[in-house]
Structures are given as C-alpha cells and as structure tokens.
Amino acid sequence: MTQGEEAGRKPARVVVADDQTVVREGIVMLLGLLPGIEVVGAAGDGNEAVALVAELAPDAVLMDLRMPRCDGVEATRRIRTEHPGTQVVVLTTYADDESLFPALRAGARGYLTKDAGGDEIVRAVESVLSGDAGLSPSIQRRLLERLSEPAPEPALPPEAPDGLTARETEVLLLIADGLSNQEIARKLHVSTATVKTHINNLFAKTGLKDRAQAVRYAFGKGLVRPPAD
C-alpha cells in the first residue's frame, strides 16, 4: 500500500472491552499512539461493550474474555448477532482451548494474547475488517494442532429397551435430566405436540404412567447413571 493510500484511508473505529481499569486504559493509550486506529469507546464488561456497539457502530471491538456480568464470549455472540457490521478481535491473557474455541464459535474473527505488540493488534484489526482472520502465530499453531489431532471415537448410544425408538429414548433421557416438555421441544427443535406424542408412545411401550416412573425406569435400565457421591 502506498503512503497516499494510507493517508486517504479512514482509521478503524474501535471499542476496547476489558474489566481491569489499568489494562483497559493502557490498551486505549497504546492504540491512541498507533496509525490506523481510532478508539471511540471503552467498556468494563460485556454488557457495556454491547451497549457501546449499539450506540457507536464501531468497526471492531477488542474483547477481553473473563469479565463480570457478561463475559467476552457471550458479548461476542450478541454483537455478531445484533450488529454484524462490527467485527470482534479477542485480546486476552488466555490461549487454552476452553477459551479459544468458544470465542471463535461465537463469531470472533481475531484472537490475540495480551503480549501482542501494537503493530500486531493493528494488523489483526485490519485483517478482520478486510474479511480475513486476525490470529496470532501461536493461535494459528494451536488451530493446526487441533485440526491434526485424530477425531475421538463416537460414543455408542445406549441400547434402547422395550422397542423404544432412538428419538423416544432421547426424550426419555431428557425427562430423566429434569427437562419440561417445552425445554425438550426447544432442545430437539420440534413442537411441544411432537414431544407429547413421543412421551405417549414411550409410556405405552414401557407401561409407565408418569415422569417419576420414567426417571426410575431410565436409571433402572442403565440408560443414565446416578451422580457420584
């Protein structure tokens, strides 16, 4: 890119979200010294970040993950759902799988750890705004390692007793988990009437009369295990 193109390009409007005041102010100060970035707001948790995005419509959010009230993963999911014009770059201390993959599944296009330098942050923001991924080298390596790991063997479903279909067995297990008909319908993406039909069928096949008997039946048949003491 030529100097003329850089001069004519508008800076990326960015919101910074981090619950630690010193860290948040430090990131804002750092970004204020860098070309191509304009910090338009700073948030102390995920709820504030979502509200600022709704108010300011920034190009990107630099998002911490571990925050009170609404964490970075949930805030990312809400932003990408409600404000798809705003991209999210995670900027966090954590690079473990339990942090990385939920954030990416929630819609984050970039992921950096807090040892990233200013230039790396600017590149990540520019990358996600151009439609690419903004991942640090260590995160890229972890993704490649994860993709190269052999897939785990799928767990075999429990053998259905008394002629129950796979769906009827699934409904039975959800009853044993304490879910209501409405909750089962949402989980299985079917209507409540369909759930009631499955329950009537499995009750008829097993001779069960109510949900309490269904729970005892599921445990008795070894379909679910009691919690350990």
C-alpha positions as CSV (number, residue, x, y, z in Angstrom):
1,M,0.0,0.0,0.0
2,T,1.3,3.4,-0.9
3,Q,1.7,6.3,1.5
4,G,-1.1,8.1,-0.4
5,E,-3.4,5.2,0.1
6,E,-2.6,5.1,3.8
7,A,-3.2,8.8,4.2
8,G,-6.6,8.6,2.4
9,R,-7.8,5.6,4.4
10,K,-10.1,6.3,7.4
11,P,-8.8,4.9,10.7
12,A,-10.6,1.8,12.0
13,R,-13.1,2.9,14.8
14,V,-12.5,0.6,17.7
15,V,-14.1,-0.1,21.1
16,V,-11.9,-1.6,23.8
17,A,-13.6,-4.0,26.4
18,D,-11.7,-5.1,29.5
19,D,-12.8,-5.3,33.1
20,Q,-9.4,-4.3,34.5
21,T,-9.2,-0.5,34.5
22,V,-5.4,-0.2,34.3
23,V,-5.3,-2.7,31.5
24,R,-8.1,-1.1,29.6
25,E,-6.6,2.4,29.9
26,G,-3.2,1.1,28.9
27,I,-4.7,-0.5,25.7
28,V,-6.5,2.7,24.9
29,M,-3.4,4.7,25.4
30,L,-1.3,2.3,23.2
31,L,-3.8,2.3,20.4
32,G,-4.0,6.1,20.5
33,L,-0.4,6.2,19.5
34,L,-0.8,3.9,16.5
35,P,-1.8,5.0,13.0
36,G,-4.9,3.4,11.5
37,I,-6.8,3.1,14.8
38,E,-9.3,5.4,16.5
39,V,-10.6,4.4,19.9
40,V,-14.2,5.6,20.1
41,G,-15.2,3.9,23.4
42,A,-14.1,1.7,26.3
43,A,-16.2,-0.8,28.2
44,G,-15.7,-2.5,31.6
45,D,-17.8,-5.7,30.8
46,G,-19.6,-7.4,28.1
47,N,-22.9,-5.6,28.6
48,E,-21.2,-2.3,28.3
49,A,-19.5,-3.5,25.2
50,V,-22.7,-4.5,23.5
51,A,-24.3,-1.2,24.5
52,L,-21.4,0.8,23.1
53,V,-21.6,-1.1,19.8
54,A,-25.3,-0.3,19.5
55,E,-24.6,3.3,20.2
56,L,-21.4,3.9,18.3
57,A,-21.4,1.3,15.5
58,P,-17.6,0.8,15.6
59,D,-15.7,-1.2,13.0
60,A,-14.3,-3.6,15.6
61,V,-14.2,-4.5,19.3
62,L,-11.0,-5.6,21.1
63,M,-12.7,-8.0,23.5
64,D,-11.4,-9.4,26.8
65,L,-12.9,-12.8,27.7
66,R,-13.0,-13.1,31.5
67,M,-15.3,-10.2,32.6
68,P,-18.1,-9.9,35.2
69,R,-21.9,-9.8,34.4
70,C,-21.4,-10.7,30.7
71,D,-18.2,-12.4,29.6
72,G,-16.4,-11.9,26.3
73,V,-17.8,-15.0,24.6
74,E,-21.5,-14.0,25.3
75,A,-20.8,-10.4,24.4
76,T,-19.2,-11.5,21.1
77,R,-22.2,-13.7,20.3
78,R,-24.6,-10.8,20.9
79,I,-22.6,-8.3,18.9
80,R,-22.2,-10.6,15.9
81,T,-25.9,-11.5,16.0
82,E,-27.3,-8.0,16.6
83,H,-24.6,-5.9,14.9
84,P,-23.0,-8.0,12.2
85,G,-21.2,-4.9,10.8
86,T,-18.9,-4.9,13.8
87,Q,-16.1,-7.4,13.9
88,V,-14.6,-8.8,17.2
89,V,-10.9,-9.4,17.9
90,V,-10.3,-11.2,21.2
91,L,-7.5,-9.7,23.3
92,T,-7.0,-11.9,26.3
93,T,-4.4,-13.5,28.7
94,Y,-5.8,-17.0,27.9
95,A,-4.9,-19.2,24.9
96,D,-6.3,-22.5,26.2
97,D,-8.8,-24.5,24.1
98,E,-11.6,-23.7,26.6
99,S,-11.2,-20.0,25.9
100,L,-10.2,-20.1,22.2
101,F,-12.8,-22.3,20.6
102,P,-15.9,-20.9,22.3
103,A,-14.8,-17.4,21.3
104,L,-14.3,-18.4,17.7
105,R,-17.6,-20.3,17.6
106,A,-19.3,-17.1,19.0
107,G,-18.1,-15.2,16.0
108,A,-14.7,-13.7,16.8
109,R,-12.6,-13.3,13.7
110,G,-9.4,-12.4,15.5
111,Y,-7.6,-13.8,18.6
112,L,-4.6,-12.3,20.3
113,T,-3.0,-12.7,23.6
114,K,-2.1,-9.7,25.7
115,D,1.6,-10.0,25.0
116,A,0.8,-8.8,21.4
117,G,2.5,-5.6,20.3
118,G,0.8,-2.6,18.9
119,D,1.7,-3.4,15.3
120,E,0.2,-6.9,15.8
121,I,-3.0,-5.5,17.1
122,V,-3.3,-3.1,14.2
123,R,-2.7,-5.9,11.7
124,A,-5.3,-8.1,13.3
125,V,-7.9,-5.3,13.2
126,E,-7.1,-4.6,9.5
127,S,-7.3,-8.3,8.7
128,V,-10.7,-8.9,10.2
129,L,-12.0,-5.7,8.5
130,S,-10.8,-6.9,5.2
131,G,-12.5,-10.3,5.7
132,D,-9.5,-12.3,6.8
133,A,-8.7,-13.9,10.2
134,G,-6.6,-11.9,12.6
135,L,-4.9,-14.7,14.6
136,S,-1.6,-14.5,16.4
137,P,1.1,-17.1,15.3
138,S,0.7,-19.1,18.5
139,I,-3.1,-19.3,18.0
140,Q,-2.6,-20.4,14.3
141,R,-0.3,-23.1,15.5
142,R,-2.9,-24.3,18.1
143,L,-5.6,-24.4,15.5
144,L,-3.4,-26.5,13.2
145,E,-2.5,-28.8,16.0
146,R,-6.2,-29.3,16.9
147,L,-7.1,-30.0,13.3
148,S,-4.4,-32.6,13.0
149,E,-5.5,-34.4,16.2
150,P,-7.4,-37.7,15.5
151,A,-11.1,-37.4,15.9
152,P,-12.4,-39.2,19.0
153,E,-14.4,-42.4,18.5
154,P,-18.1,-41.5,18.7
155,A,-19.8,-42.8,21.8
156,L,-22.2,-45.6,21.2
157,P,-25.8,-44.7,22.2
158,P,-27.3,-46.9,24.9
159,E,-29.3,-49.8,23.6
160,A,-32.9,-48.9,23.6
161,P,-35.1,-51.3,25.7
162,D,-38.7,-52.3,25.1
163,G,-38.7,-51.4,21.4
164,L,-38.2,-47.7,22.0
165,T,-37.0,-45.7,19.0
166,A,-33.9,-43.6,19.1
167,R,-35.9,-40.5,19.4
168,E,-38.1,-41.9,22.2
169,T,-35.0,-42.9,24.1
170,E,-33.6,-39.4,23.6
171,V,-36.8,-37.9,25.0
172,L,-36.7,-40.3,28.0
173,L,-33.1,-39.3,28.8
174,L,-34.2,-35.6,28.7
175,I,-37.0,-36.4,31.1
176,A,-34.5,-38.0,33.4
177,D,-32.5,-34.8,33.2
178,G,-35.4,-32.9,34.6
179,L,-36.4,-31.1,31.4
180,S,-40.0,-30.0,30.8
181,N,-41.9,-30.7,27.6
182,Q,-41.2,-27.1,26.4
183,E,-37.5,-27.4,27.2
184,I,-37.3,-30.8,25.4
185,A,-39.0,-29.2,22.4
186,R,-36.5,-26.4,22.2
187,K,-33.6,-28.7,22.6
188,L,-34.7,-31.1,19.9
189,H,-36.1,-28.3,17.6
190,V,-39.5,-29.9,17.5
191,S,-43.0,-28.8,18.6
192,T,-44.4,-29.4,22.1
193,A,-47.1,-31.6,20.5
194,T,-44.4,-33.8,18.9
195,V,-42.7,-34.2,22.3
196,K,-46.1,-35.2,23.9
197,T,-46.5,-37.8,21.1
198,H,-43.1,-39.3,21.8
199,I,-43.8,-39.4,25.6
200,N,-47.2,-41.1,25.0
201,N,-45.5,-43.7,22.8
202,L,-42.7,-44.5,25.2
203,F,-45.2,-44.7,28.1
204,A,-47.3,-47.1,26.1
205,K,-44.3,-49.3,25.2
206,T,-42.9,-49.4,28.7
207,G,-46.1,-49.3,30.8
208,L,-45.0,-46.1,32.6
209,K,-47.7,-43.8,34.0
210,D,-45.8,-40.6,34.9
211,R,-42.5,-38.8,34.7
212,A,-41.3,-40.0,38.1
213,Q,-41.7,-43.6,36.9
214,A,-39.9,-42.6,33.7
215,V,-36.9,-41.4,35.7
216,R,-36.7,-44.6,37.7
217,Y,-37.1,-46.6,34.5
218,A,-34.1,-44.8,32.9
219,F,-31.9,-45.4,35.9
220,G,-33.1,-49.0,36.2
221,K,-32.3,-49.8,32.6
222,G,-28.8,-48.2,33.0
223,L,-29.6,-45.5,30.4
224,V,-28.3,-42.9,32.9
225,R,-26.0,-43.2,35.9
226,P,-26.8,-41.7,39.3
227,P,-24.4,-38.8,40.3
228,A,-21.4,-39.8,42.2
229,D,-21.4,-39.0,45.9
